[in-house]
Amino acid sequence: MSVDLSKIPYSILELATVGKESNVKETFKQSLDLAQKAEEMGYTRFWLAEHHNMVSIASAATSVLIGHIAGGTKSIKVGSGGVMLPNHSPLIVAEQFGTLGNLYPNRIDLGLGRAPGTDQVTAQAIRSDRMKSVFKFPEEIKEIQQYFSEDNKNAKVRAAVAEGVNVPIYILGSSTDSAHLAAKQGLPYVFASHFAPSQLHEALHIYHNNFKPSQYLEKPYTIAGVNIIAADTTAEAEKISTSLIQMMLGVMSGNIDYMQPPEEFTNEHRQILAHPQFQRMVKYAFIGDASTVKQKTRNFIAETGVNEVMAVSHIYNHKDRIKSFQIFSEIMKNKI
């Protein structure tokens, strides 16, 4: 099946990754610079992830960072990819995103997930009763929807800043559970295939076959994450990708550190990339020159039928990262 990439929206998921020789302040500065350039490049969304207790990722206070990015841009949609709802009170989430929605009308997205975004010890420190909230995830989504509803103005508990404000909700997931939920509630579905690809196809099948139209969405809408590392040459992209390889090895071994600078790409790196255990995490890592990344992206969209792709890029050097997203933008515009 031929895919016209120019018809497919493309977006960015930002984790505000902190490099070995950088710091949080510089990382935030670079995140804003990337968002501003992404806006110029035609990206649809710029989402921030929620992670905790990780020195390599600075997107912990997600709603605060969303406000920073939205305040420094003009038109690109900014949102959460996502807010891990069991870590938070639905009322507070509604107040935070209602506030953002008022400050930046029709530009704020609320992606909701149920994973902790951290290790279990830290999750317990965030909210000791979070497991109750995990099981109430569907109900708490409905609570947030109610807080955003104009009909809630007569309720005893209100999020007045959210009532009637347009902040679309997206269901995030990395398993089939979230697919059932998104389909049942008639909400757009975002799959974390950039780090958990194994159940992508099954989850999309469940979502499409069980989708029920709602007041929020008439027909299914899917977004999937892919790792993009593009450069002028494949050799250059492979060298840049060694930072991602080192980061993923750290995640797999539980030894999470700052993102490391790239090193020479060797046969050992190639073997690691091809290893089944590694592929279970980064099957959809598109590394190479424009032609290589374009073909892999086209194949991915043809195989999955997703409505939108969300690019993730763990690249050590900021200029290299901007260049990679520039190449990907030109790919999606069918300019190269």
Secondary structure as UniProt FT lines:
FT   HELIX           5..7
FT   STRAND          10..14
FT   TURN            20..21
FT   HELIX           24..41
FT   STRAND          45..48
FT   TURN            55..56
FT   HELIX           62..71
FT   STRAND          77..84
FT   HELIX           85..87
FT   HELIX           90..103
FT   TURN            105..106
FT   STRAND          108..113
FT   HELIX           120..126
FT   TURN            128..129
FT   HELIX           130..135
FT   HELIX           137..148
FT   HELIX           150..154
FT   TURN            160..164
FT   STRAND          169..173
FT   HELIX           176..185
FT   STRAND          189..191
FT   TURN            193..195
FT   TURN            198..199
FT   HELIX           200..210
FT   STRAND          222..230
FT   HELIX           234..253
FT   HELIX           267..274
FT   HELIX           276..282
FT   TURN            283..284
FT   STRAND          285..288
FT   HELIX           290..304
FT   STRAND          308..312
FT   HELIX           318..332
FT   TURN            333..334
//
